[in-house]
Amino acid sequence: MRGFEMIDLLCVVEACRRDPAVGNFISMAEGVEELRVLTGDFVSSDHAVANALSTVALARGCAVLFDEQAGAEIPF
């Protein structure tokens, strides 16, 4: 696992934040994929990525929707 740059986390949270008219929240399924594409990190676990994103999202006043599918991560 590696640490994530704060600017990357902030960019993903802002990009994935839903319109306040439907509720100020971020989907972790979308956020995890966006952060992976932005950083090129396809090695860190979904759990580690979602944990980093949710910490920033909550600090920014967003609710967090943990909508990853169970078993979606395939261990090597």
MDTraj code that builds the backbone (N, CA, C; nanometers):
import mdtraj as md
import numpy as np

residues = "MET ARG GLY PHE GLU MET ILE ASP LEU LEU CYS VAL VAL GLU ALA CYS ARG ARG ASP PRO ALA VAL GLY ASN PHE ILE SER MET ALA GLU GLY VAL GLU GLU LEU ARG VAL LEU THR GLY ASP PHE VAL SER SER ASP HIS ALA VAL ALA ASN ALA LEU SER THR VAL ALA LEU ALA ARG GLY CYS ALA VAL LEU PHE ASP GLU GLN ALA GLY ALA GLU ILE PRO PHE".split()
xyz = np.array([
    [0.0851, -0.1182, 0.0000],
    [0.0000, 0.0000, 0.0000],
    [0.0883, 0.1228, 0.0000],
    [0.0444, 0.2249, -0.0648],
    [0.1189, 0.3493, -0.0671],
    [0.0293, 0.4612, -0.0195],
    [0.0899, 0.5708, 0.0218],
    [0.0125, 0.6875, 0.0607],
    [-0.0349, 0.7601, -0.0642],
    [-0.1388, 0.8353, -0.0503],
    [-0.1930, 0.9113, -0.1629],
    [-0.1681, 1.0589, -0.1391],
    [-0.1431, 1.1320, -0.2448],
    [-0.1245, 1.2759, -0.2356],
    [-0.2592, 1.3412, -0.2038],
    [-0.2569, 1.4364, -0.1132],
    [-0.3800, 1.5052, -0.0727],
    [-0.4480, 1.5722, -0.1914],
    [-0.3707, 1.6311, -0.2809],
    [-0.4306, 1.6990, -0.3964],
    [-0.5071, 1.5994, -0.4839],
    [-0.4561, 1.4778, -0.4988],
    [-0.5257, 1.3756, -0.5766],
    [-0.6571, 1.3367, -0.5096],
    [-0.6525, 1.3191, -0.3778],
    [-0.7741, 1.2840, -0.3038],
    [-0.8785, 1.3948, -0.3141],
    [-0.8350, 1.5193, -0.2980],
    [-0.9278, 1.6326, -0.3079],
    [-0.9888, 1.6429, -0.4472],
    [-0.9075, 1.6248, -0.5496],
    [-0.9577, 1.6323, -0.6878],
    [-1.0637, 1.5261, -0.7136],
    [-1.0401, 1.4050, -0.6665],
    [-1.1358, 1.2968, -0.6883],
    [-1.2637, 1.3217, -0.6107],
    [-1.2518, 1.3660, -0.4868],
    [-1.3721, 1.3948, -0.4062],
    [-1.4556, 1.5027, -0.4742],
    [-1.3922, 1.6084, -0.5186],
    [-1.4664, 1.7164, -0.5849],
    [-1.5263, 1.6707, -0.7180],
    [-1.4530, 1.5893, -0.7926],
    [-1.5021, 1.5426, -0.9228],
    [-1.6182, 1.4449, -0.9090],
    [-1.6173, 1.3665, -0.8022],
    [-1.7195, 1.2626, -0.7851],
    [-1.8350, 1.3042, -0.6944],
    [-1.8254, 1.4209, -0.6339],
    [-1.9317, 1.4665, -0.5440],
    [-2.0604, 1.4867, -0.6221],
    [-2.1690, 1.4340, -0.5697],
    [-2.2999, 1.4496, -0.6321],
    [-2.3535, 1.5891, -0.6068],
    [-2.4395, 1.6322, -0.6951],
    [-2.5044, 1.7624, -0.6838],
    [-2.5768, 1.7721, -0.5496],
    [-2.5574, 1.8809, -0.4766],
    [-2.6254, 1.8960, -0.3473],
    [-2.7774, 1.8836, -0.3561],
    [-2.8342, 1.9040, -0.4732],
    [-2.9795, 1.8906, -0.4883],
    [-3.0249, 1.7466, -0.4636],
    [-2.9375, 1.6493, -0.4895],
    [-2.9723, 1.5085, -0.4663],
    [-2.9038, 1.4537, -0.3421],
    [-2.8321, 1.5380, -0.2728],
    [-2.7607, 1.4960, -0.1525],
    [-2.6111, 1.5084, -0.1736],
    [-2.5446, 1.5671, -0.0791],
    [-2.4012, 1.5901, -0.0898],
    [-2.3285, 1.4618, -0.0496],
    [-2.3030, 1.3736, -0.1460],
    [-2.2375, 1.2468, -0.1156],
    [-2.1432, 1.2069, -0.2279],
    [-2.0586, 1.1097, -0.1963],
    [-1.9655, 1.0554, -0.2938],
    [-1.9780, 0.9033, -0.2939],
    [-1.9830, 0.8473, -0.4124],
    [-1.9878, 0.7029, -0.4313],
    [-1.8451, 0.6496, -0.4267],
    [-1.8184, 0.5549, -0.3386],
    [-1.6843, 0.4974, -0.3303],
    [-1.6513, 0.4134, -0.4530],
    [-1.7495, 0.3508, -0.5141],
    [-1.7229, 0.2736, -0.6359],
    [-1.6648, 0.3651, -0.7433],
    [-1.7252, 0.4795, -0.7611],
    [-1.6784, 0.5761, -0.8602],
    [-1.5469, 0.6396, -0.8163],
    [-1.5379, 0.6773, -0.6899],
    [-1.4182, 0.7428, -0.6392],
    [-1.2946, 0.6558, -0.6461],
    [-1.3087, 0.5298, -0.6096],
    [-1.1948, 0.4374, -0.6138],
    [-1.1425, 0.4251, -0.7563],
    [-1.2313, 0.4079, -0.8505],
    [-1.1882, 0.3958, -0.9905],
    [-1.1237, 0.5242, -1.0411],
    [-1.1802, 0.6385, -1.0055],
    [-1.1238, 0.7662, -1.0482],
    [-0.9838, 0.7880, -0.9907],
    [-0.9655, 0.7536, -0.8632],
    [-0.8341, 0.7715, -0.8020],
    [-0.7318, 0.6772, -0.8650],
    [-0.7742, 0.5555, -0.8967],
    [-0.6827, 0.4606, -0.9615],
    [-0.6373, 0.5138, -1.0978],
    [-0.7304, 0.5675, -1.1743],
    [-0.6961, 0.6213, -1.3063],
    [-0.6056, 0.7442, -1.2923],
    [-0.6384, 0.8322, -1.1994],
    [-0.5610, 0.9544, -1.1798],
    [-0.4176, 0.9255, -1.1373],
    [-0.4002, 0.8314, -1.0443],
    [-0.2678, 0.8053, -0.9876],
    [-0.1935, 0.6916, -1.0557],
    [-0.2666, 0.6078, -1.1294],
    [-0.2031, 0.4908, -1.1893],
    [-0.1779, 0.3802, -1.0884],
    [-0.2378, 0.3908, -0.9705],
    [-0.2196, 0.2909, -0.8646],
    [-0.3279, 0.1841, -0.8763],
    [-0.2894, 0.0716, -0.9342],
    [-0.3822, -0.0400, -0.9467],
    [-0.3398, -0.1537, -0.8544],
    [-0.2522, -0.1230, -0.7573],
    [-0.1982, -0.2231, -0.6669],
    [-0.2619, -0.2147, -0.5284],
    [-0.2863, -0.0938, -0.4802],
    [-0.3451, -0.0763, -0.3471],
    [-0.4826, -0.1415, -0.3415],
    [-0.5155, -0.1938, -0.2250],
    [-0.6455, -0.2596, -0.2085],
    [-0.7586, -0.1586, -0.2182],
    [-0.8752, -0.2065, -0.2581],
    [-0.9936, -0.1210, -0.2635],
    [-1.0202, -0.0603, -0.1259],
    [-0.9986, -0.1397, -0.0227],
    [-1.0212, -0.0934, 0.1141],
    [-0.9320, 0.0260, 0.1472],
    [-0.8043, 0.0187, 0.1127],
    [-0.7104, 0.1279, 0.1416],
    [-0.7480, 0.2539, 0.0644],
    [-0.7850, 0.2380, -0.0615],
    [-0.8225, 0.3528, -0.1443],
    [-0.9508, 0.4163, -0.0906],
    [-1.0507, 0.3341, -0.0613],
    [-1.1780, 0.3855, -0.0093],
    [-1.1590, 0.4528, 0.1265],
    [-1.0711, 0.3991, 0.2088],
    [-1.0454, 0.4578, 0.3401],
    [-0.9850, 0.5972, 0.3254],
    [-0.8871, 0.6108, 0.2371],
    [-0.8242, 0.7413, 0.2142],
    [-0.9250, 0.8416, 0.1590],
    [-1.0036, 0.7981, 0.0615],
    [-1.1037, 0.8872, 0.0018],
    [-1.2125, 0.9264, 0.1011],
    [-1.2601, 0.8301, 0.1790],
    [-1.3701, 0.8599, 0.2713],
    [-1.3267, 0.9576, 0.3794],
    [-1.2021, 0.9493, 0.4240],
    [-1.1517, 1.0425, 0.5238],
    [-1.1579, 1.1860, 0.4712],
    [-1.1149, 1.2050, 0.3479],
    [-1.1167, 1.3383, 0.2871],
    [-1.2604, 1.3822, 0.2587],
    [-1.3426, 1.2923, 0.2080],
    [-1.4816, 1.3256, 0.1763],
    [-1.5576, 1.3692, 0.3019],
    [-1.5400, 1.2964, 0.4105],
    [-1.6083, 1.3319, 0.5345],
    [-1.5602, 1.4677, 0.5866],
    [-1.4303, 1.4940, 0.5747],
    [-1.3763, 1.6235, 0.6173],
    [-1.4312, 1.7368, 0.5313],
    [-1.4677, 1.7075, 0.4073],
    [-1.5233, 1.8081, 0.3162],
    [-1.6755, 1.8184, 0.3285],
    [-1.7346, 1.7452, 0.4220],
    [-1.8778, 1.7544, 0.4465],
    [-1.9635, 1.6659, 0.3577],
    [-1.9033, 1.5653, 0.2976],
    [-1.9785, 1.4732, 0.2111],
    [-2.0149, 1.3465, 0.2872],
    [-2.1334, 1.2973, 0.2620],
    [-2.1679, 1.1636, 0.3074],
    [-2.0965, 1.0660, 0.2146],
    [-2.0708, 0.9459, 0.2637],
    [-1.9965, 0.8466, 0.1863],
    [-2.0844, 0.7250, 0.1641],
    [-2.0969, 0.6871, 0.0380],
    [-2.1746, 0.5692, 0.0008],
    [-2.0765, 0.4582, -0.0346],
    [-2.0683, 0.3567, 0.0528],
    [-1.9803, 0.2425, 0.0268],
    [-2.0578, 0.1432, -0.0585],
    [-2.0461, 0.1585, -0.1901],
    [-2.1252, 0.0792, -0.2829],
    [-2.0414, -0.0172, -0.3657],
    [-1.9225, -0.0518, -0.3179],
    [-1.8414, -0.1528, -0.3857],
    [-1.9111, -0.2879, -0.3723],
    [-1.8980, -0.3695, -0.4732],
    [-1.9569, -0.5023, -0.4680],
    [-1.8662, -0.5950, -0.3891],
    [-1.9252, -0.6708, -0.3002],
    [-1.8461, -0.7685, -0.2226],
    [-1.7844, -0.8701, -0.3173],
    [-1.6579, -0.8992, -0.2959],
    [-1.5909, -0.9975, -0.3799],
    [-1.5412, -0.9437, -0.5117],
    [-1.5522, -0.8133, -0.5343],
    [-1.5099, -0.7556, -0.6610],
    [-1.3581, -0.7548, -0.6738],
    [-1.2894, -0.7512, -0.5604],
    [-1.1441, -0.7501, -0.5622],
    [-1.0951, -0.8945, -0.5722],
    [-1.0147, -0.9224, -0.6706],
    [-0.9645, -1.0586, -0.6910],
    [-0.8227, -1.0670, -0.6377],
    [-0.7995, -1.1507, -0.5339],
    [-0.6645, -1.1627, -0.4801],
    [-0.5737, -1.2382, -0.5778],
    [-0.4481, -1.2013, -0.5786],
    [-0.3512, -1.2684, -0.6669],
    [-0.2718, -1.3704, -0.5892],
])
top = md.Topology()
chain = top.add_chain()
for i, resn in enumerate(residues, 1):
    res = top.add_residue(resn, chain, resSeq=i)
    for name in ("N", "CA", "C"):
        top.add_atom(name, md.element.get_by_symbol(name[0]), res)
traj = md.Trajectory(xyz[None], top)
